[in-house]
Amino acid sequence: MEIMLRCELDDTPGSLALLAGTISEAGGDIQSVDVVETEEGRVLDDLLVVIDGERGAALLHALEALPEVTLVHAGPSRGHPGDAVTRLAVGLEALLDGQAPTERALPTLIGGMLRASAAELVARGEAPRPSSKVLVLDVDARVLVVRRDYRFTDTERERAAALLRLALLAEGARDHSATG
């Protein structure tokens, strides 16, 4: 099975090697590593790992035992990193073609890119308070609420806002071409 691991570790030589060695010893095969954020001598990495389902629990236990590593999140993979670009392109095309209404497209695009556990458009008055695990983005009279079991980084918040602007521009271009 493929799992996505978000790990925080020291941004020092050998830290990633220690993490990779532990994953390998547990029977995992690293398919990709994505540096999410670096801050104050620490790095936040997303790793896509293939491992036999029976060994998954042992891998998580081994990672949690590493004092140099904090396992922030472990969950099912949503595809390889390059797949996100494909999903983005297909999602924007669906917006432009009118195949996906905004109500469905925005939660799918932004929620998918952020590996959200939930994403929905709600009336502004129904929006929860933003927090480290809840992202609230202004759309119009509504807001897009994106939830996850682990914190959103500042970089992810910036990417989500930029993606929202792009999606709304795509929707505006579609509406303009339909009336023009």
SETORMI-931108 format. One record per residue: z, y, x of N, C-alpha, C, O, CB in turn. Coordinates in steps of 0.2 Angstrom, whole numbers, padded with zeros to 4 digits, always signed. Glycine has a CB too. Example, Ala and Ser with C-alpha at 12.3 -4.5 7.8 and 13.67 -1.06 7.14 Angstrom:
BEGIN
+0039-0028+0066+0039-0022+0062+0039-0016+0066+0042-0017+0071+0045-0022+0057
+0035-0011+0064+0036-0005+0068+0039+0000+0064+0040+0006+0067+0029-0003+0070
//
This chain:
BEGIN
+0000-0006+0004+0000+0000+0000+0000+0006+0004+0002+0006+0010+0006+0000-0005
-0002+0012+0002-0002+0018+0005+0003+0022+0003+0004+0023-0003-0009+0022+0004
+0007+0025+0007+0012+0030+0005+0012+0036+0009+0009+0036+0015+0019+0026+0007
+0014+0042+0006+0014+0048+0010+0022+0049+0012+0026+0049+0007+0011+0054+0005
+0023+0051+0018+0029+0053+0020+0029+0060+0022+0025+0062+0026+0031+0048+0026
+0034+0064+0020+0035+0070+0023+0041+0070+0027+0047+0069+0024+0035+0076+0017
+0040+0072+0033+0046+0071+0038+0047+0078+0042+0042+0081+0043+0045+0066+0043
+0053+0080+0043+0055+0086+0047+0058+0083+0053+0062+0079+0053+0060+0090+0043
+0055+0086+0059+0057+0084+0065+0057+0089+0070+0054+0095+0069+0053+0078+0068
+0060+0088+0076+0060+0093+0081+0053+0094+0084+0049+0090+0084+0065+0092+0087
+0052+0101+0085+0045+0102+0087+0045+0102+0095+0045+0107+0098+0042+0109+0085
+0046+0096+0098+0047+0095+0105+0043+0089+0107+0041+0085+0103+0054+0094+0107
+0041+0089+0113+0037+0083+0116+0041+0077+0115+0047+0076+0116+0035+0084+0123
+0037+0072+0112+0040+0065+0111+0043+0064+0104+0044+0058+0102+0045+0064+0116
+0044+0069+0100+0047+0068+0093+0042+0065+0089+0044+0060+0085+0048+0075+0090
+0036+0067+0089+0031+0063+0085+0030+0056+0087+0029+0051+0083+0024+0067+0085
+0030+0055+0094+0029+0048+0097+0035+0044+0094+0034+0038+0093+0029+0049+0104
+0041+0046+0094+0047+0043+0091+0046+0041+0084+0047+0035+0082+0053+0047+0092
+0044+0045+0080+0042+0044+0073+0037+0039+0072+0037+0034+0069+0040+0051+0070
+0031+0040+0076+0026+0035+0076+0028+0028+0078+0026+0023+0075+0020+0037+0080
+0032+0028+0083+0034+0021+0086+0039+0018+0080+0038+0011+0080+0038+0022+0092
+0043+0021+0077+0047+0018+0072+0043+0016+0066+0044+0010+0063+0052+0024+0069
+0038+0020+0064+0033+0017+0059+0030+0011+0061+0029+0006+0057+0028+0023+0057
+0027+0011+0067+0024+0005+0070+0028-0001+0070+0026-0007+0068+0021+0006+0077
+0034+0000+0072+0039-0006+0073+0041-0009+0066+0042-0015+0065+0046-0004+0076
+0041-0005+0061+0042-0007+0054+0036-0010+0051+0036-0013+0045+0045-0001+0050
+0030-0010+0054+0024-0013+0052+0019-0008+0048+0015-0010+0045+0026-0018+0047
+0021-0002+0049+0016+0003+0046+0011+0005+0051+0011+0005+0057+0020+0009+0044
+0005+0007+0048-0001+0009+0051-0002+0017+0049-0004+0018+0043-0007+0005+0050
-0001+0021+0053-0003+0028+0052-0010+0030+0051-0014+0029+0056+0001+0033+0057
-0012+0032+0045-0019+0034+0044-0021+0041+0046-0026+0043+0048-0021+0032+0037
-0016+0046+0045-0017+0053+0046-0010+0056+0047-0005+0054+0044-0021+0056+0041
-0010+0062+0050-0004+0066+0051-0007+0073+0050-0012+0075+0053-0001+0066+0058
-0003+0077+0045-0005+0084+0043+0001+0088+0045+0006+0087+0042-0007+0084+0036
+0000+0093+0049+0006+0097+0051+0006+0102+0045+0001+0106+0044+0005+0101+0058
+0011+0102+0041+0012+0107+0035+0015+0113+0037+0012+0119+0035+0017+0103+0030
+0020+0113+0042+0023+0120+0044+0027+0119+0050+0030+0113+0051+0028+0122+0038
+0027+0124+0054+0031+0124+0060+0036+0130+0059+0033+0136+0058+0027+0124+0067
+0042+0129+0061+0047+0135+0060+0053+0134+0064+0056+0129+0063+0049+0136+0052
+0055+0139+0068+0061+0139+0072+0063+0132+0075+0068+0129+0075+0067+0140+0067
+0058+0129+0079+0059+0123+0083+0058+0117+0079+0060+0112+0082+0065+0124+0086
+0056+0117+0073+0056+0111+0068+0049+0111+0066+0045+0116+0065+0061+0111+0063
+0046+0105+0064+0040+0104+0061+0040+0100+0055+0044+0095+0055+0035+0101+0067
+0036+0101+0050+0036+0097+0044+0029+0094+0044+0024+0097+0044+0037+0102+0038
+0029+0087+0044+0023+0084+0044+0022+0079+0038+0027+0076+0036+0023+0079+0051
+0016+0078+0036+0014+0074+0031+0011+0068+0034+0006+0069+0037+0010+0077+0025
+0013+0062+0033+0010+0056+0036+0007+0051+0031+0011+0050+0026+0014+0052+0041
+0001+0049+0031-0002+0044+0027-0001+0038+0030-0004+0037+0036-0009+0046+0025
+0003+0033+0027+0005+0027+0031+0003+0021+0026+0004+0021+0020+0012+0026+0032
-0001+0016+0029-0002+0010+0026+0003+0004+0028+0004+0003+0034-0010+0007+0027
+0006+0001+0023+0011-0004+0025+0012-0009+0019+0010-0007+0013+0018+0000+0026
+0013-0015+0021+0014-0020+0016+0020-0018+0012+0025-0016+0014+0016-0027+0020
+0019-0019+0005+0024-0017+0000+0031-0020+0002+0036-0016+0000+0022-0019-0006
+0031-0026+0004+0038-0029+0006+0041-0025+0012+0048-0026+0012+0037-0036+0007
+0038-0022+0016+0041-0019+0022+0042-0012+0021+0045-0008+0025+0036-0019+0028
+0040-0009+0015+0041-0002+0013+0049+0000+0014+0050+0006+0017+0039+0000+0007
+0053-0003+0011+0060-0002+0011+0063-0002+0018+0067+0003+0019+0064-0007+0006
+0061-0007+0022+0063-0007+0029+0061-0001+0033+0065+0002+0037+0061-0013+0032
+0055+0001+0031+0052+0007+0035+0056+0014+0033+0058+0017+0037+0045+0009+0033
+0058+0014+0027+0062+0020+0024+0069+0020+0027+0071+0025+0029+0062+0020+0017
+0072+0014+0028+0078+0013+0031+0078+0015+0038+0083+0019+0041+0081+0006+0030
+0073+0013+0042+0072+0014+0049+0071+0022+0050+0074+0025+0055+0066+0011+0052
+0068+0025+0046+0067+0032+0046+0073+0036+0045+0075+0041+0048+0061+0035+0042
+0077+0034+0040+0083+0038+0038+0088+0037+0044+0093+0041+0044+0086+0035+0032
+0087+0031+0048+0092+0030+0053+0091+0034+0059+0095+0035+0064+0092+0023+0055
+0085+0038+0060+0083+0042+0065+0087+0049+0065+0085+0052+0060+0076+0043+0066
+0091+0050+0069+0095+0057+0069+0090+0063+0070+0092+0068+0068+0101+0057+0074
+0085+0062+0074+0080+0067+0075+0075+0069+0069+0072+0074+0070+0076+0065+0081
+0075+0064+0064+0070+0065+0059+0074+0065+0052+0078+0062+0051+0065+0059+0059
+0071+0070+0048+0074+0070+0041+0068+0068+0037+0063+0071+0037+0076+0077+0039
+0069+0063+0033+0064+0060+0028+0065+0065+0022+0069+0064+0018+0065+0053+0027
+0060+0069+0021+0060+0074+0015+0058+0071+0009+0061+0072+0004+0056+0080+0017
+0053+0067+0009+0050+0064+0003+0046+0057+0006+0043+0057+0011+0045+0069+0000
+0046+0052+0001+0042+0046+0002+0039+0045-0005+0043+0044-0010+0046+0040+0005
+0033+0044-0005+0030+0042-0012+0023+0040-0011+0020+0039-0006+0030+0048-0016
+0020+0038-0017+0013+0035-0017+0008+0040-0014+0009+0046-0015+0011+0033-0023
+0003+0038-0010-0002+0042-0007-0006+0044-0013-0007+0041-0018-0006+0039-0002
-0009+0050-0013-0014+0052-0017-0021+0053-0014-0025+0057-0016-0012+0059-0021
-0022+0049-0009-0028+0049-0005-0028+0052+0001-0022+0054+0003-0033+0053-0009
-0033+0051+0005-0033+0054+0012-0034+0061+0012-0036+0064+0007-0039+0050+0016
-0032+0065+0017-0032+0072+0018-0039+0075+0016-0039+0080+0012-0030+0074+0024
-0044+0072+0018-0051+0074+0017-0052+0074+0009-0057+0077+0007-0056+0070+0020
-0049+0069+0006-0050+0068-0001-0048+0075-0005-0051+0076-0010-0046+0062-0004
-0043+0078-0003-0041+0085-0006-0047+0090-0006-0048+0093-0011-0035+0088-0002
-0051+0090-0001-0057+0095-0001-0062+0092-0006-0064+0097-0010-0060+0095+0006
-0063+0086-0007-0067+0083-0012-0065+0085-0019-0068+0087-0023-0068+0076-0011
-0058+0084-0020-0055+0085-0027-0056+0093-0028-0057+0095-0034-0048+0083-0027
-0055+0097-0023-0055+0104-0024-0062+0106-0026-0063+0110-0031-0053+0108-0018
-0067+0104-0023-0074+0105-0024-0076+0103-0031-0079+0106-0035-0079+0102-0019
-0074+0097-0033-0076+0094-0040-0072+0098-0045-0075+0099-0050-0074+0086-0040
-0066+0100-0044-0062+0103-0049-0065+0110-0050-0066+0112-0056-0055+0104-0047
-0067+0114-0045-0070+0120-0046-0077+0120-0049-0079+0124-0053-0071+0124-0039
-0081+0115-0047-0087+0114-0051-0086+0112-0058-0090+0115-0062-0091+0108-0047
-0081+0109-0060-0080+0107-0067-0078+0114-0071-0080+0115-0076-0074+0102-0068
-0074+0118-0067-0073+0125-0070-0079+0129-0071-0080+0132-0076-0068+0129-0066
-0083+0129-0066-0090+0133-0066-0094+0130-0072-0097+0134-0075-0093+0133-0060
-0095+0124-0072-0099+0120-0077-0096+0120-0084-0100+0119-0089-0101+0113-0075
-0090+0122-0085-0087+0122-0092-0085+0115-0094-0083+0114-0099-0092+0125-0097
-0085+0110-0089-0083+0103-0091-0075+0103-0092-0073+0099-0095-0085+0099-0085
-0072+0107-0088-0064+0107-0088-0062+0114-0091-0063+0119-0087-0061+0105-0081
-0058+0114-0096-0055+0121-0099-0050+0123-0094-0047+0118-0091-0053+0120-0106
-0048+0129-0093-0043+0131-0089-0036+0128-0090-0033+0126-0085-0042+0139-0090
-0035+0126-0096-0028+0123-0098-0028+0117-0094-0022+0114-0093-0028+0122-0105
-0033+0113-0093-0033+0107-0090-0034+0107-0082-0031+0104-0078-0038+0102-0093
-0039+0112-0081-0041+0112-0074-0036+0115-0069-0035+0112-0064-0047+0117-0074
-0032+0120-0071-0028+0123-0067-0022+0119-0065-0020+0118-0059-0025+0130-0070
-0019+0116-0070-0013+0111-0068-0016+0105-0064-0012+0103-0059-0010+0108-0074
-0022+0103-0065-0025+0097-0061-0026+0099-0054-0024+0096-0050-0031+0094-0065
-0030+0105-0053-0032+0107-0047-0026+0109-0042-0025+0106-0037-0036+0113-0047
-0021+0113-0045-0016+0115-0041-0010+0110-0040-0008+0109-0035-0013+0122-0044
-0009+0107-0046-0004+0101-0046-0006+0096-0041-0002+0093-0037-0003+0099-0053
-0012+0094-0041-0015+0089-0037-0015+0091-0029-0013+0087-0025-0022+0087-0039
-0017+0097-0028-0017+0099-0021-0010+0099-0018-0009+0098-0012-0020+0106-0020
-0005+0101-0022+0002+0101-0020+0006+0095-0021+0012+0095-0020+0006+0107-0024
+0003+0089-0023+0006+0083-0024+0012+0084-0029+0018+0081-0028+0009+0080-0018
+0011+0088-0034+0016+0089-0039+0018+0083-0044+0014+0079-0045+0014+0095-0044
+0024+0083-0046+0026+0078-0051+0024+0080-0058+0023+0076-0062+0034+0076-0050
+0023+0087-0059+0021+0090-0065+0018+0097-0064+0021+0100-0060+0027+0090-0070
+0013+0098-0068+0011+0105-0068+0008+0106-0075+0004+0102-0078+0005+0105-0063
+0010+0112-0078+0008+0114-0084+0008+0121-0085+0011+0125-0082+0013+0111-0090
+0003+0124-0090+0003+0131-0092+0008+0131-0098+0007+0128-0103-0005+0133-0094
+0012+0137-0097+0017+0138-0103+0017+0146-0104+0014+0149-0100+0024+0135-0101
+0019+0148-0110+0020+0155-0111+0025+0158-0106+0030+0154-0104+0022+0156-0119
+0023+0164-0105+0028+0167-0100+0035+0167-0101+0039+0166-0097+0026+0175-0099
+0037+0168-0108+0044+0167-0110+0047+0160-0109+0053+0160-0109+0044+0170-0117
+0043+0155-0109+0045+0148-0108+0046+0146-0101+0048+0140-0100+0041+0144-0112
+0044+0150-0096+0044+0148-0089+0051+0147-0086+0056+0152-0088+0040+0154-0085
+0052+0142-0083+0059+0141-0079+0059+0146-0073+0054+0149-0071+0060+0134-0077
+0065+0147-0071+0066+0151-0065+0063+0147-0059+0064+0141-0058+0074+0152-0063
+0059+0151-0055+0057+0148-0048+0062+0146-0044+0068+0149-0044+0052+0153-0045
+0061+0140-0040+0066+0138-0036+0062+0135-0030+0056+0135-0030+0071+0133-0039
+0066+0132-0025+0062+0128-0020+0058+0123-0022+0053+0121-0019+0067+0126-0015
+0059+0120-0028+0056+0114-0031+0052+0116-0037+0048+0111-0040+0060+0108-0032
+0052+0122-0039+0048+0124-0045+0044+0130-0043+0047+0135-0041+0053+0126-0051
+0038+0130-0044+0033+0135-0042+0031+0138-0049+0028+0135-0053+0027+0133-0037
+0031+0145-0049+0029+0148-0056+0023+0153-0054+0025+0158-0050+0035+0152-0059
+0017+0152-0056+0012+0157-0054+0009+0160-0060+0008+0157-0066+0006+0152-0051
+0008+0167-0060+0005+0171-0066-0002+0169-0067-0006+0169-0062+0006+0178-0064
-0004+0168-0073-0011+0166-0075-0014+0172-0079-0018+0176-0077-0012+0160-0078
-0011+0173-0085-0012+0179-0089-0006+0180-0093-0001+0182-0090-0019+0177-0094
-0006+0179-0100+0000+0179-0104+0004+0173-0103+0010+0172-0105-0001+0180-0111
+0001+0168-0099+0005+0162-0097+0006+0161-0090+0004+0166-0086+0000+0156-0099
+0010+0156-0088+0011+0155-0081+0010+0147-0080+0011+0143-0084+0019+0157-0079
+0008+0146-0074+0007+0139-0072+0014+0137-0068+0016+0140-0063+0001+0138-0067
+0017+0132-0071+0023+0129-0068+0022+0123-0065+0019+0118-0068+0029+0128-0074
+0023+0123-0058+0022+0117-0054+0029+0114-0052+0033+0118-0049+0017+0118-0048
+0030+0108-0053+0037+0105-0051+0035+0099-0046+0030+0096-0046+0041+0102-0057
+0040+0098-0041+0040+0093-0037+0047+0091-0035+0052+0095-0036+0036+0095-0030
+0048+0085-0032+0055+0082-0030+0057+0085-0024+0063+0084-0022+0054+0075-0030
+0053+0088-0020+0055+0091-0014+0052+0098-0013+0048+0100-0017+0052+0086-0008
+0055+0102-0008+0053+0109-0008+0046+0111-0007+0043+0107-0003+0058+0113-0004
+0044+0116-0010+0037+0119-0008+0038+0124-0002+0043+0127-0001+0034+0123-0014
+0034+0123+0003+0035+0127+0009+0031+0134+0007+0028+0135+0002+0031+0124+0015
+0033+0139+0011+0030+0146+0010+0022+0145+0011+0018+0148+0007+0032+0151+0016
+0020+0141+0016+0012+0140+0016+0009+0137+0010+0004+0139+0008+0011+0136+0022
+0013+0132+0007+0010+0129+0001+0010+0134-0005+0006+0134-0009+0014+0123-0001
+0015+0138-0005+0015+0143-0010+0009+0148-0009+0006+0150-0014+0022+0147-0010
+0008+0150-0003+0002+0155-0002-0004+0151-0004-0009+0154-0007+0002+0157+0005
-0005+0145-0002-0011+0141-0004-0012+0141-0011-0018+0141-0014-0011+0134+0000
-0007+0139-0015-0007+0139-0022-0009+0145-0025-0013+0145-0030+0000+0136-0025
-0006+0151-0023-0008+0157-0026-0016+0159-0024-0019+0161-0029-0004+0163-0023
-0018+0157-0018-0025+0158-0016-0030+0154-0021-0035+0156-0023-0026+0157-0009
-0028+0147-0021-0032+0143-0025-0032+0145-0033-0037+0145-0036-0029+0136-0025
-0026+0148-0035-0026+0150-0042-0031+0156-0043-0035+0156-0048-0019+0152-0044
-0031+0161-0038-0036+0166-0038-0043+0164-0038-0047+0166-0042-0034+0171-0032
-0044+0159-0034-0051+0156-0033-0053+0153-0040-0059+0154-0042-0051+0151-0028
-0049+0149-0043-0050+0146-0049-0051+0151-0055-0056+0150-0059-0044+0141-0051
-0047+0156-0055-0048+0161-0060-0055+0165-0059-0058+0167-0064-0043+0166-0060
-0057+0166-0053-0063+0169-0051-0069+0165-0053-0074+0167-0056-0064+0171-0044
-0068+0158-0052-0073+0153-0054-0074+0153-0062-0080+0153-0065-0072+0146-0052
-0068+0154-0065-0068+0154-0073-0072+0160-0075-0076+0160-0080-0061+0153-0075
-0070+0166-0072-0073+0172-0074-0081+0172-0073-0085+0175-0077-0070+0178-0070
-0083+0169-0067-0090+0169-0066-0094+0164-0071-0099+0166-0073-0091+0166-0059
-0090+0159-0073-0093+0155-0078-0094+0159-0085-0099+0158-0088-0089+0148-0079
-0089+0162-0087-0089+0166-0093-0094+0171-0093-0097+0173-0098-0082+0169-0094
-0095+0175-0087-0100+0180-0086-0107+0177-0087-0111+0180-0090-0099+0183-0079
-0108+0171-0084-0115+0169-0084-0116+0166-0091-0122+0166-0093-0116+0163-0079
-0111+0164-0095-0112+0161-0101-0114+0167-0106-0118+0166-0111-0106+0158-0104
-0111+0173-0105-0113+0179-0109-0118+0183-0107-0121+0187-0110-0106+0183-0110
-0120+0182-0100-0125+0187-0097-0132+0184-0097-0136+0187-0095-0123+0188-0090
//
